[in-house]
Amino acid sequence: MPGGTSAVDLVCAQRDNIPIALAVMMSMGALLVFSFVFVSPGDEAFVILVIDAVLIGVSTAFFIGTYYYCTKRAMDD
């Protein structure tokens, strides 16, 4: 983008905050695993647990990928 910053620059500027987001995602994952102990596949809440697991998994993968990319990009500069 001429005369401005790109979205990648804005995201990578927050690289120091990504480990905090990863810690939150890992904590949510641990609580999710704890919830799976008490909910069986026939319960109504099981669908919500599966959706939550997908969201946490995708978010964790996004933050790990972003952190890796921004770190690699900073090392190349």
C-alpha positions, 0 to 999 in steps of 0.5 A: 500500500503506497503511503500507508502500512499493510495489514501484515505490518500492523499484525507483526507490530503486535508480535510481542503480544502473541505469546500472551494470546497463545497462553490464553488459547492453551488455557482455554484448551486445558479447560476444554479437555477438562469439560470433555471428561464430564460431557458424553457424546449423547449430551446436548452440550457435546456439539458446543464442545466440538465447535469450541474445540474447532475454534480453539484449534484454529485460533491456536494454529493462526497465532502460532503461524502468525508468530512464526511468520512475523519472527521469520520476517523480522529476522530477514529484515 
